[in-house]
Amino acid sequence: MAATRTAHTVWNGDLITGSGQTTLDSSGLGTFDVTWKARTEAAEGKTSPEELIAAAHASCFSMAFSHALAGAGHAPEEINTKADVTFVPGTGITGSHLTMSARIPGITEEEFQKIADEAKVGCPVSGALASIDITLDATLQS
């Protein structure tokens, strides 16, 4: 079953000094301030497209990894994923680096790494970001 999620942004002013607000319409979770400065310098309480993409990538990867683990007969105790999405002014988004650690009873390091690599490729957000470099550091916790 297909699902469509919606967000919208209202922007006022030019790129450098203007500002906007992005609202998560589907969930109703909130409205977030966005600015060019938050995108290229310090966030100062505002978000950016890259931060929103990072949130999407981290959550999608965690779900894909959890699903792949279940398919291999493993139940994770915890998966902790961080995504660092890089934006270069004048170039665009250049990469997403996933850092994941997990506690999974009964899995070998080799199987863990294999499933993590497959989840990195199979995650739908990774597919949407296929034009950029996506890297992964995966750590199995004991």
C-alpha positions in Angstrom: 0.0 0.0 0.0 1.5 3.3 -1.1 1.7 6.2 1.4 2.3 9.8 0.8 3.5 12.2 3.5 3.3 15.9 3.2 5.3 18.9 4.5 5.3 22.5 3.3 7.5 25.5 3.7 6.7 29.2 3.5 9.7 31.3 2.7 10.0 35.1 3.0 12.7 37.3 1.5 15.9 36.5 -0.4 18.1 33.5 0.1 20.8 35.0 2.3 18.7 37.2 4.7 15.3 35.6 4.3 13.8 32.9 6.4 11.1 30.3 6.3 9.1 27.8 8.3 8.7 24.1 7.4 5.6 22.4 8.7 5.3 18.6 9.0 1.7 18.3 7.8 1.1 14.6 7.8 2.2 14.0 11.4 1.3 17.4 12.8 4.4 17.3 14.9 5.4 20.9 14.4 6.7 23.8 12.5 10.4 24.5 12.3 12.3 27.6 11.3 14.7 27.4 8.4 17.4 29.9 7.2 20.3 29.9 4.8 22.6 30.6 7.8 21.3 27.5 9.6 22.1 25.6 6.4 25.7 26.9 5.9 26.8 28.0 9.4 25.6 27.5 13.0 22.0 26.1 13.4 21.1 28.5 16.2 17.8 26.8 16.9 16.8 26.5 13.3 16.8 23.5 10.9 17.9 22.9 7.3 17.0 20.6 4.5 20.1 18.6 5.2 19.1 18.1 8.9 15.7 16.9 7.7 17.3 14.5 5.2 19.6 13.3 7.9 16.7 12.5 10.2 15.0 10.7 7.3 18.1 8.7 6.4 18.9 7.7 10.1 15.4 6.5 10.7 15.0 4.7 7.4 18.3 2.9 7.7 17.4 1.8 11.3 14.1 0.4 10.0 15.8 -1.3 7.0 18.5 -2.8 9.2 15.9 -4.0 11.8 13.9 -5.7 9.0 16.9 -7.4 7.5 18.0 -8.6 10.9 14.5 -10.2 11.5 14.8 -11.9 8.1 18.1 -13.4 9.2 16.6 -14.6 12.5 18.0 -11.9 14.8 16.2 -9.5 17.1 18.1 -6.4 18.0 18.0 -5.0 21.5 18.9 -1.5 20.2 20.0 0.1 17.0 21.4 3.6 17.3 21.9 5.4 14.0 23.2 8.9 13.2 23.3 10.5 9.8 25.7 13.3 8.9 24.5 15.0 5.6 27.0 17.3 4.1 26.0 20.4 2.1 28.6 22.5 0.1 27.3 25.9 -1.1 27.6 26.1 -4.8 27.8 22.3 -5.2 24.9 20.9 -3.2 24.4 17.9 -1.0 27.6 15.8 -1.4 27.2 12.9 1.0 25.5 11.1 3.9 27.6 9.3 6.4 25.7 6.8 8.6 27.2 5.9 12.0 25.4 3.0 13.6 25.9 0.9 16.7 23.7 -2.0 17.8 23.2 -4.6 20.4 22.2 -7.9 18.8 22.4 -11.1 20.8 23.8 -14.1 18.9 25.1 -12.4 15.7 28.6 -12.7 14.5 30.6 -9.6 13.5 30.8 -10.9 9.9 27.0 -11.4 9.6 26.4 -8.0 11.3 28.5 -6.1 8.8 27.0 -8.0 5.9 23.4 -7.2 6.9 24.4 -3.6 7.7 25.9 -3.1 4.3 22.8 -4.6 2.6 20.5 -2.3 4.7 22.6 0.7 3.6 21.9 -0.1 0.0 18.3 -1.3 0.5 17.1 1.6 2.6 14.6 3.5 0.5 16.1 6.9 1.5 19.5 5.6 0.4 17.9 4.8 -3.0 16.5 8.4 -3.1 20.0 9.7 -2.3 21.7 7.5 -4.9 23.4 10.5 -6.6 25.5 11.2 -3.5 28.2 9.3 -1.6 26.7 7.2 1.2 29.1 5.7 3.7 28.6 3.6 6.8 30.5 2.9 10.0 28.8 0.0 11.9 29.7 -1.1 15.3 28.4 -4.3 17.0 28.2 -3.7 20.8 28.6 -6.5 23.3 
